[in-house]
Amino acid sequence: MVYVFSKFAKANTLLKPAVLLALIAGLTLGGCGGDSADPLPTLSQVKAEDAGTVVTTTGFVSVEPGILEDTTGEVGFALQDTSGGLYITVDPALGLDLSNVKPGRSIQITGAMGDLNGWVVLVLENQEDLLVSSSGGFLFFPQPNTLEEINNTAATPEKEATIVSTEGSVLAVTPIDDGAANPLGWEVSLEDSSGTGVSFLNLSAQHTVDDWPFLAAGADVSMTGVLLKDGASYEIAPRGPYDISISIEDARSVADGETVLIKGTVGMVPGALSGVDEYGFSLHSGNGNGILVSISDLAGLYTDYDGDNQLEFSNGSTLPFDLATFHDLADPYPFALSSSVPVALHVEGVMATTVLGDRYVDADSLKVRRVAENLAYPTSISLPTGGVTLSDAGRWVNLNGDLATPPGGAPYPGGALAWRVFADGYRTLIDDGTGGSVTVLVPFGILSDSNGDLTLDFEDLEQFPISVDVGSPLTVYGFLRDNNGTLELVVASEGALETSPGVANFFIY
């Protein structure tokens, strides 16, 4: 069989296996190796085999099928294990069912070793030679690399076909076609302190560079993707828009109406502001800077690691990735005790501006995707109440001071004189004597019905003293946002109100 890869300089022949080994009947894939009496060879061991050798191996899906189709002419996918990575080629003419080959799934596969423009691959030709686990699997975090390290992959061949990431400044974005005006994607030339390199954005990976004005010469970008060989050189191929991002800080300078790609961790939980039909969340960098991601659709679904709209668990059970499950997933309580990994997200959305001039991202929930990256919770920044300005909007901050006479709104019936009731939650003012006060909001959308009265009310905060009055001390952490011309700190989650022993006191009297 001969595949013609239009992006490459010449056609490349993949060696067809003469015989394919049968899979062991009844084998299950609870992890790499399944139930085999003898351990299967690792992916790195397999890659050392001669072309044409028939092998059986196992790994976890790192690149879903068809991502490279426009430039390779096939619909293959990639596997990764602790030893390295391996690309699996699949001829689309075979009509194999690859619908359950999703990122993170455990795979056992039999095929023959081949070559793709100098890139060692395994050739899959029969459906019965592919065994896929039916439940959620394991995802490898991308390994950071400089452009010099990527260019020198030959010195560390185990990295080939693995998921890596890099950061750099864009030198140029060049559209690539097959020589007959059929577009294949875009070559993005990058530069960092170590040198220059290339990322290739395949059209088949749903990249739409023409709709991303930020991706231009001079832009600082983060690229994640599969590290592949193109002739004598190496390049990163992002698996989708979720593998490309600019910093939240840079996104703030993008013009209204233009699309941005950003990533970070959740601060204010989704649905916190549901009382005013806002179902978005705040997204933050590790340095504490952030931005509001606005979502207006209550019924929307979100995208999980593997590209679908449900959460999968190792026991085979699933949950729809809707607002309720997302809210619970993002709330740090009770995870503060175990220092669990924060929820890392990639967002594709359109920039917009509030009344006060603060920037935010208007997004569709389906364009919000969990990513397997080691991103940190935002650093909390201490600010004086008199020093809070518009430039602080979006930041994760903590304030210390005394409760002041609250803004207008309905009095709380329980007698908390320093608080007022609004459509979206409970508000007060905090003042540390530095020349100004800041509004604090405890939104209805973070509360659960802890007292069983079938309503969300102030009494659901059991640690919240109803008798709190003007002059009481307060320390509070949260997300600073512009609310129709007024800067206010939003208590981000019910977990942030937790004051049990051993848990960080985010909300303290």
ROLO-358958 format. One record per residue (C-alpha): residue in one letter; x, y, z. Coordinates in steps of 0.2 Angstrom, whole numbers, padded with zeros to 4 digits, always signed. Layout:
BEGIN
aXYZ;...
//
This chain:
BEGIN
m+0000+0000+0000;v+0006+0017-0004;y+0001+0033+0004;v+0005+0050-0004;f+0007+0064+0009;s+0005+0080+0001;k+0014+0091+0014;f+0030+0081+0012;a+0042+0083-0002;k+0039+0065-0009;a+0027+0050-0007;n+0031+0038+0007;t+0028+0019+0007;l+0022+0011+0022;l+0027-0007+0023;k+0012-0019+0023;p+0012-0033+0035;a+0012-0050+0027;v+0003-0058+0042;l-0006-0050+0057;l-0007-0059+0073;a-0024-0063+0081;l-0028-0054+0097;i-0031-0065+0113;a-0049-0068+0115;g-0058-0060+0130;l-0043-0049+0134;t-0048-0034+0144;l-0038-0017+0145;g-0039-0012+0163;g-0022-0004+0160;c-0007-0006+0149;g-0004-0024+0146;g-0021-0031+0149;d-0022-0049+0155;s-0007-0055+0145;a+0004-0068+0154;d+0020-0060+0148;p+0021-0041+0148;l+0019-0033+0131;p+0033-0023+0124;t+0033-0004+0128;l+0031+0008+0114;s+0049+0013+0114;q+0054-0006+0112;v+0042-0008+0098;k+0049+0007+0089;a+0066-0001+0089;e+0059-0016+0078;d+0063-0017+0060;a+0051-0011+0047;g+0039-0025+0043;t+0040-0033+0060;v+0022-0038+0066;v+0020-0033+0084;t+0007-0032+0098;t+0009-0017+0110;t-0002-0006+0121;g-0003+0012+0127;f-0015+0026+0130;v-0022+0037+0116;s-0014+0054+0115;v-0020+0060+0098;e-0037+0056+0092;p-0040+0048+0074;g-0040+0060+0059;i-0031+0075+0066;l-0017+0074+0053;e-0028+0068+0039;d-0026+0083+0028;t-0007+0082+0027;t-0005+0063+0029;g-0019+0056+0018;e-0023+0044+0032;v-0034+0044+0048;g-0022+0037+0061;f-0019+0041+0080;a-0006+0041+0092;l-0002+0031+0108;q+0009+0036+0123;d+0016+0026+0138;t+0029+0030+0151;s+0043+0025+0138;g+0038+0036+0124;g+0025+0038+0110;l+0020+0029+0094;y+0010+0035+0079;i-0003+0022+0072;t-0007+0024+0053;v-0024+0019+0046;d-0029+0019+0028;p-0047+0028+0027;a-0051+0016+0013;l-0052+0002+0026;g-0067+0010+0034;l-0062+0005+0052;d-0073+0010+0066;l-0062+0022+0077;s-0076+0031+0086;n-0071+0024+0103;v-0053+0029+0101;k-0053+0044+0112;p-0039+0053+0122;g-0035+0043+0138;r-0042+0027+0132;s-0031+0011+0135;i-0028+0002+0118;q-0020-0014+0113;i-0015-0015+0095;t-0007-0027+0083;g+0001-0021+0067;a+0017-0020+0057;m+0031-0007+0059;g+0032+0005+0045;d+0040+0022+0040;l+0032+0039+0037;n+0044+0051+0030;g+0057+0045+0042;w+0045+0044+0056;v+0043+0026+0064;v+0025+0021+0064;l+0014+0006+0066;v+0002+0001+0052;l-0016-0005+0058;e-0026-0014+0044;n-0039-0024+0053;q-0053-0020+0065;e-0050-0036+0075;d-0032-0030+0079;l-0038-0016+0089;l-0045-0018+0107;v-0050-0002+0116;s-0055+0000+0134;s-0073+0006+0137;s-0070+0018+0151;g-0060+0033+0155;g-0042+0031+0155;f-0025+0040+0158;l-0019+0056+0151;f-0001+0062+0150;f+0003+0080+0154;p+0013+0088+0140;q+0032+0090+0143;p+0039+0107+0141;n+0052+0109+0128;t+0062+0124+0121;l+0063+0125+0103;e+0081+0120+0103;e+0076+0104+0112;i+0062+0101+0099;n+0074+0103+0085;n+0086+0091+0093;t+0074+0077+0096;a+0086+0065+0087;a+0096+0065+0103;t+0081+0060+0113;p+0071+0049+0101;e+0059+0043+0114;k+0051+0060+0114;e+0045+0057+0095;a+0026+0055+0094;t+0024+0061+0112;i+0014+0076+0118;v+0025+0091+0121;s+0023+0110+0124;t+0033+0125+0120;e+0031+0144+0121;g+0038+0157+0109;s+0035+0173+0099;v+0027+0171+0082;l+0039+0176+0068;a+0027+0172+0053;v+0011+0162+0049;t+0012+0154+0032;p-0003+0145+0024;i+0002+0128+0016;d-0007+0119+0002;d-0004+0104-0008;g+0002+0113-0024;a-0015+0113-0032;a-0022+0127-0021;n-0030+0114-0009;p-0026+0121+0009;l-0018+0109+0021;g-0015+0120+0036;w-0003+0134+0042;e+0015+0134+0047;v+0019+0144+0062;s+0037+0150+0064;l+0042+0153+0082;e+0056+0160+0091;d+0062+0158+0109;s+0078+0162+0119;s+0085+0145+0113;g+0082+0148+0094;t+0068+0145+0081;g+0056+0131+0077;v+0040+0127+0068;s+0022+0122+0073;f+0011+0115+0060;l-0008+0118+0062;n-0017+0105+0052;l-0034+0110+0044;s-0040+0093+0049;a-0038+0097+0067;q-0051+0111+0066;h-0039+0125+0066;t-0046+0141+0059;v-0031+0153+0059;d-0040+0166+0048;d-0052+0168+0062;w-0038+0171+0075;p-0031+0189+0072;f-0020+0187+0088;l-0010+0174+0079;a+0002+0186+0070;a+0020+0191+0070;g+0025+0197+0087;a+0012+0187+0097;d+0018+0177+0112;v+0009+0160+0111;s+0009+0143+0120;m+0009+0128+0108;t+0005+0110+0114;g+0004+0095+0102;v+0011+0079+0096;l+0030+0080+0091;l+0032+0073+0074;k+0046+0071+0061;d+0044+0079+0044;g+0059+0074+0034;a+0075+0079+0043;s+0066+0091+0055;y+0054+0091+0069;e+0038+0101+0073;i+0024+0102+0085;a+0006+0098+0078;p-0007+0105+0090;r-0022+0092+0090;g-0035+0106+0090;p-0038+0124+0095;y-0037+0119+0113;d-0019+0116+0111;i-0015+0134+0107;s-0017+0149+0119;i-0011+0166+0123;s-0009+0173+0140;i-0025+0180+0149;e-0015+0197+0150;d-0012+0197+0131;a-0030+0193+0128;r-0036+0209+0137;s-0027+0219+0123;v-0037+0210+0109;a-0050+0221+0101;d-0069+0218+0104;g-0077+0206+0093;e-0061+0196+0090;t-0058+0178+0095;v-0045+0173+0108;l-0039+0156+0114;i-0034+0156+0133;k-0031+0144+0147;g-0030+0144+0166;t-0038+0137+0181;v-0056+0141+0188;g-0058+0154+0201;m-0076+0159+0203;v-0086+0143+0200;p-0098+0142+0185;g-0115+0147+0189;a-0110+0158+0204;l-0120+0172+0196;s-0135+0162+0190;g-0146+0174+0199;v-0144+0186+0185;d-0143+0174+0171;e-0124+0173+0170;y-0118+0155+0170;g-0099+0159+0167;f-0084+0158+0178;s-0067+0167+0181;l-0052+0160+0173;h-0035+0163+0181;s-0016+0162+0177;g-0005+0156+0191;n+0001+0174+0194;g-0017+0178+0200;n-0022+0188+0185;g-0039+0183+0177;i-0054+0187+0167;l-0073+0183+0167;v-0078+0170+0154;s-0096+0175+0151;i-0109+0161+0147;s-0127+0165+0145;d-0134+0148+0141;l-0140+0138+0156;a-0143+0122+0147;g-0126+0122+0139;l-0114+0107+0140;y-0095+0108+0142;t-0081+0098+0134;d-0071+0085+0143;y-0053+0079+0140;d-0058+0067+0126;g-0068+0079+0116;d-0086+0073+0121;n-0098+0081+0133;q-0098+0069+0147;l-0087+0064+0162;e-0081+0046+0161;f-0075+0036+0176;s-0064+0021+0178;n-0079+0010+0183;g-0088+0014+0167;s-0101+0026+0174;t-0103+0043+0166;l-0111+0060+0170;p-0116+0074+0158;f-0103+0088+0158;d-0117+0101+0162;l-0117+0116+0174;a-0121+0106+0189;t-0107+0094+0187;f-0095+0108+0182;h-0100+0118+0197;d-0096+0103+0209;l-0080+0099+0199;a-0073+0117+0201;d-0078+0120+0219;p-0062+0117+0230;y-0071+0111+0245;p-0067+0098+0251;f-0052+0096+0240;a-0043+0110+0250;l-0038+0097+0262;s-0030+0085+0249;s-0022+0099+0238;s-0030+0091+0223;v-0026+0097+0206;p-0036+0112+0201;v-0048+0112+0186;a-0038+0117+0171;l-0048+0124+0156;h-0045+0130+0138;v-0058+0143+0132;e-0061+0149+0114;g-0072+0165+0115;v-0074+0183+0109;m-0067+0198+0118;a-0079+0211+0124;t-0079+0226+0136;t-0090+0230+0151;v-0098+0247+0156;l-0083+0252+0166;g-0070+0246+0153;d-0065+0230+0160;r-0062+0216+0147;y-0071+0199+0147;v-0073+0184+0136;d-0090+0180+0128;a-0090+0161+0126;d-0101+0146+0121;s-0100+0132+0134;l-0095+0119+0121;k-0079+0129+0118;v-0074+0127+0136;r-0063+0111+0137;r-0054+0103+0151;v-0035+0101+0147;a-0023+0089+0155;e-0010+0102+0160;n-0001+0106+0177;l-0008+0123+0180;a-0008+0131+0198;y-0021+0139+0208;p-0020+0158+0206;t-0009+0167+0218;s-0019+0178+0230;i-0014+0196+0229;s-0017+0207+0245;l-0023+0224+0241;p-0029+0239+0252;t-0047+0244+0249;g-0042+0261+0245;g-0030+0256+0232;v-0041+0245+0221;t-0043+0251+0203;l-0049+0246+0186;s-0032+0239+0182;d-0035+0226+0196;a-0051+0219+0188;g-0049+0201+0185;r-0037+0197+0198;w-0038+0185+0212;v-0036+0196+0228;n-0039+0196+0247;l-0045+0211+0256;n-0044+0214+0275;g-0055+0227+0284;d-0071+0231+0293;l-0088+0230+0287;a-0095+0247+0282;t-0113+0253+0278;p-0119+0241+0264;p-0125+0247+0247;g-0143+0249+0243;g-0154+0233+0241;a-0166+0224+0252;p-0162+0222+0271;y-0158+0205+0276;p-0173+0199+0286;g-0162+0189+0298;g-0154+0205+0305;a-0137+0205+0297;l-0137+0224+0296;a-0120+0225+0287;w-0128+0215+0272;r-0141+0218+0259;v-0150+0206+0248;f-0149+0208+0229;a-0155+0198+0214;d-0138+0189+0212;g-0133+0187+0231;y-0128+0196+0247;r-0118+0212+0247;t-0108+0222+0260;l-0094+0235+0260;i-0077+0232+0267;d-0065+0247+0272;d-0048+0246+0279;g-0046+0265+0282;t-0034+0267+0267;g-0046+0279+0258;g-0060+0269+0250;s-0071+0254+0251;v-0074+0239+0240;t-0091+0230+0238;v-0091+0211+0242;l-0103+0199+0235;v-0108+0182+0241;p-0118+0175+0226;f-0133+0164+0227;g-0125+0153+0214;i-0112+0146+0226;l-0123+0141+0240;s-0131+0124+0243;d-0147+0120+0253;s-0138+0114+0269;n-0152+0117+0281;g-0165+0108+0271;d-0178+0121+0268;l-0178+0119+0249;t-0172+0137+0247;l-0155+0145+0245;d-0153+0158+0259;f-0141+0166+0271;e-0144+0153+0284;d-0136+0140+0272;l-0120+0147+0277;e-0119+0139+0294;q-0103+0148+0299;f-0110+0165+0294;p-0115+0175+0309;i-0132+0182+0306;s-0129+0196+0319;v-0114+0203+0309;d-0115+0222+0310;v-0106+0237+0303;g-0088+0238+0311;s-0085+0219+0311;p-0069+0213+0304;l-0068+0203+0288;t-0055+0195+0278;v-0061+0189+0261;y-0054+0181+0245;g-0061+0181+0228;f-0062+0187+0210;l-0062+0206+0207;r-0074+0211+0193;d-0083+0225+0186;n-0102+0225+0189;n-0110+0238+0178;g-0098+0251+0183;t-0094+0246+0201;l-0078+0236+0205;e-0083+0222+0218;l-0075+0206+0225;v-0085+0190+0221;v-0083+0176+0234;a-0079+0163+0221;s-0086+0146+0228;e-0094+0138+0243;g-0078+0130+0246;a-0070+0147+0249;l-0082+0149+0263;e-0076+0134+0272;t-0069+0137+0290;s-0067+0119+0296;p-0051+0115+0306;g-0037+0111+0294;v-0045+0120+0279;a-0038+0137+0274;n-0050+0151+0280;f-0055+0160+0265;f-0069+0169+0273;i-0066+0174+0291;y-0074+0185+0305;
//
